Amino acid sequence: MKFRIHHLAILSLSALLIAAGCGNNAVNSSTTTNASGAAEATVLPESSKLNIKVSFYPIYEFTKNVAGDLADVEALIPAGIEPHDWEPTAKDMAEISDADMLIYNGAGMEGWVDQVLESVSGTPLITVEASKGLDIIEGTEEEEADHHHEEGEHAHEEEEHAHEEGEHAHEEHSHDHGGLDPHVWLNPTLAIQEVRNIEAALAAAAPEHAEDFKTNADAYVAKLEQLDQEFKDGLKDTKRKDFITQHAAFGYLAKQYGLTQVPIAGLSPEQEPSAANMSKIVEFAKEHKVKTIFFETLVSSSVADTIAKEIGAKAAVLNPIEGLTEEDRSQNLDYLGIMRQNLEALKSALNE
């Protein structure tokens, strides 16, 4: 049923775009993209204030810091919602059709975006993939081994329920990153590249404000460079270099700072680990005397809690920053603040 509703939403968007015609605040209805994912052909009128829709929180944070007061920036995925699970409604599609720009992370993070991009092809909407041009890595070996184990174990179930797979194909696709790890924003140096891609896109759309966008981007990049240095200094001399996390979201961060991520499950935070992989994680934790098992916000900590209890360790948060919680908002936390919390959590766990 969800599959059919989604396609109705797509069709609704197509109808809205056709009806809108030249009503969108863009001059050119055909756009091309450069290496940064920024539209080159569409330039908005100088009097326009950019109306920008972004997919989820990190992209909102980066875009808002570059655009400043020169754009209205709104995240499509509400705060507190796990972005891997989200699907756009007809209302969301209408809002996208009314926007000047749609900025998303890419690398498979937004499973719904391909159909949206197909629907808006040839329209004035400027679409920007913030991770365009970045070196995207694949899932970890642990995830792949677990995946193959589950495939063999449940092969007969897949045959029995082939008709259900067809019915729910879109739902499964929305959780599938295509084997790629999209969590680039958790590495401050890659976050900088996303900021620069967003800056290039905004400058292409509103060239009269290019200097303003550059000034804003430079200021935010300086903060990200400082954050990167803090991570380098804080993690270079830790007693251990490996950490166990419930969700395989920290591959880019681990690679940047010489750490090893040991994920309990895969790239999707709601992926259930197999019994075999759970056993391997418990064995690893005991052998390496791991005292902290990381879980994340927005999803259940039950798997991490189970392993922590079995080995006599504690469970603690390592935040993938896929959305802000009520507590985050009450503390006025942002990307930089949460990343610094992550740094302190890692320093504590890696020096136990």
N, C-alpha and C positions, 0 to 999 in steps of 0.2 A: 504493500500500500504506500509505503514511504517513497518507493521508487516512482510510482505514478504521480504522487503529489509533487515530487521534485521536478518532474518533467512538465507538469502544469505550470509550475513557477517559472521554468525556463521559457515556456511558450508565452506566459504573461509578459515576461521581460521583452521577448522579441516583439510582441504586439505593441508594447509601450514605446519601444525604440522606433518602430516604424511610424507610429502616430506622432512621436515627438519631432521626427524629421530634423529640420535645422533648428529646432527650438533649444537644443543643448547649447551651453555657453562655450562653444568651440567654433573656430573658424573653418577648419578643414575636416571633412567627414571621413577622410582616409588617413590612417596613421601608420607609420613604420617605426620599428624600434631599433635602437643602437645596442652596443654591447652592454650598456648598463641597464637595459630594459626601458629606457626613457623614450617617449614618443618624440620623433624628430619633426614631423610634418605639421602637427597640430599646435597652433599658438593661440592662446586665448586673448580676448580683447583686453586692452590695458586697464580698463575700468573694472574688470572682474576681480572678485575675491574668490580664490580657488575653493571649490567645493570638493573635498577629498574624502573618499571612503577607504578605510584600510581594513585588513582582515582581522587582526587580533592585537593584543596589547603591545608586544615589543615594537611592532611596526608602527603602531600609534605613537609610542614614545619617541621613536626616531624621527618620524614625519613631523610631529608637533614641534620638536626642537629645531628642525630645519625651517619649517614654514613660519613659525612665530605667529604674528597677528595677521599675516597675509593670506591665510587660508582658514576655512572651517574644516577641522579634521575630526572624523567620527569613526570609531571602531564598529564594525558590523557584529562581531561576537561580543556579547555583553560580558561585563566583569563577573568573575566567579564561574564562568562556563568553560568546561574542558574543550579546547578548540578542535581536538581530534574528532569529537563527536558531533560537532555543529554542522547543520545544513541550512542554507538560506531559505527563507520563506518567500512567498509572493511579495510581501511587503518589503523585504530586504532587496529583492530584485528590482522593485520599483525605485527604491532609493539609489541603487547602483545606477539605474538608467538615468536618473536625474543629476548624477554627479559629473564633475569634470574629469576626475581621476579615480582609479581603483588601484591601490597599492597593496601588494600581498608579498609574503615571504618567498613562496615558491619552494623548489626542491622536494615537492610532494607533500608539503605540510597541509595545504588546503586541498583536500580531495575533491572538493566541489568546483574548483576554479576553472578546470578545463572546459566544462560545459558552459560556464558563464562567459569565458573568453570566446567560445564559438558563437554564442548568442550575440555578443556585442561586436563581432567582426564586421568591419566596414562602417561602423558608427563613429560619432565624434568622441566617444569615451576613450580617454588615455589610460592604458593599463601598464603597470610597472611591476616587474618581478625584482624585488629588492636583492635577492641572492644571485641575480644574474652575473655570471662571470666568476663566481667563487668556486673554489675547489671542493666539490661536494663529495663526502665520503660515504661508503656503504655501511650497512649494519655490521655489528661485531661478529666474530666467529662464534661466540657463545650463542648469539641469537640464531645464527644460521644452523648450528648443530641442533639446537632445540627445535627449530622449525622442521628440519628433516625428520627428527624423531617423531614429532607429532603427526607429520604427514603419513609415515609408515604405520603408526599406531591406529590412525583413524581412517585409513583408506577405504575400508568397507562402509564407514558411516558416510563418506563423501558420495559413494555410489548410491547408497540408499536414499540420500536426500538431495539428489541432483536437481530435482524440480525446485526445492527450497533455495538452493544456491542461485538458480536463475531468478527467482522472485526477489532475493535479497542481494543481488549482485552489486547494486549501487551502494547499499549499506556497507558491504565488505570493502568496496573500493574506497569509501570515505575514510576507512581506518588504515589503508595500505599506502605506504610511502614509496612503493615500487622498489624496496630494498635500499633506498637512500635515506641518509640521516639529515633531516631538515633543520636541526637545532643549532644553526650557525650563530645565532645571536648570543649564545652563552660563551662564546669566545670574543672578548672585547676587540681584538684586532679585526675579526670578521664583521663585528657590529660596525666598526668604522667603515668598512667597505660598503655595507648596506646603507649607511648614512650618506656616503658619497654618491651612491647610485640614486638615492632619493633626491639628493641635491641636484644632480644632473637632470633628473626628470622634471623637477619643479622649474629649473632654469629654462629648460626647453619649452615648457608650457607657458611661462610668464617671463620672458627674457628681460623685461624692464625691471624685474626684481632680482635678477641673477646675483648682483652684488650683495643684496640683503640675504639671500639664501646662503651665499658663500660665507658671509660673516657669521650667520647663525650656525652653520655646519661646522665652521672652524672652531667656534667656541665649544660646541658639544663634543667634537672630536678630541679637543684638548682634555676634556673630562674623561673620555674613554681611554685616552693614552695614559692618563694618571691611574685609572683603574687597572689597566694592564700592568703597569709598573708595580702596583700594590700586590697583585697576584704573583708576579715574578718574585718579589721580595719575600712575600709571605709563605710561598710554597717551595722555595729552592732548597731549603735545608731540613725538610720534615723527616721524621724517623722512618716513615714508610711512604710508598708511592702508589699503593693500590687502595681503592675504596669500593664498597659494595653499594649499589643503588637499585632501587626497585624498578626504575624506568631508564632505559638506555638513552638518556637525553644528553649526556655529558661527554660524548666522544670528542667533540671539538675542543672543549675546555681542557680535558685530560691531555690531548695531543699537544696543545699549546704550552702546557706547563709541566710536561714530563711525567704525567701521572698515568695510571692504568685504571680504567673504569671496568668494574666487574658487575654487569647487569643481571638482575634476577630474571627479568623478562625482556621483551623486545622494545622496538621503537614506539609502539603504541602503549600508553600508560595503563590501558585496561587489558592488555594481553596477559593471559594467565600462564605462568610457567608450568612446564611439565613436571611430574614427580621426579623424573630423572635429573632434570636441571636443578630442582630444589635441593635434591640430595647432593649434587656437585657443589652448589653454593654453600651448603652447610659444612661440607667437608673442607672446602677452601677456607671458610671463615675460621673453623677450628684449627686447621693447620697453620694459618697465618695469625692466629690470635686476634682476630678482628673484634673490636669492642663496640663498634657503631655500625648499624645498618641504616642507610638513608632511604627515606621515602619522600614523597612530594605532596604539595598542596593540590587541591581540586579533585583528587581521587582517593580511594580507600587505602589506608596504610596496613591492611590486614596481612598481606604477604610478608612485608618487612617485619611486622610485629611478631608473626609466627616464627620466622627465622631468628630474630633477636632473642625471643624467649627460649628457643631450643638451645642456643649457644651461650646464653647468659650475657648477652650484649644489650645495648640500649638502641632504641630507634630514634632518629633525629631527622629533621627536615633538610633536604637539599633542593632548592626551589628552581624548577626549570623555567620559571617566569613565563608561563603560557597564558597567564591571566592573573589579575589581582583578586585577593580574597577580601572579605569584609574587614578582617583584621589589618591587612596591608593598607587599605584605604583609611582606616581609622588612625593609623600611625603615619599617614601621609608618605608612605613608602613609594618609591619609583624604581625604575630599572637599576639605577646606580646603587640605591640603598639596599635593594634585595641582593644584588651581586656581592656587595660587601658583607652581607649576612652569610651568603654562601661561602665566601672566603674564610670567615671566622669559623664556620662549621667544618670546613675542610681542614683548617689548621688544627682544630681541636682533635678531630678524628685521626689525622695522620701523625699526630704526636703522642698518641696514647701508648 
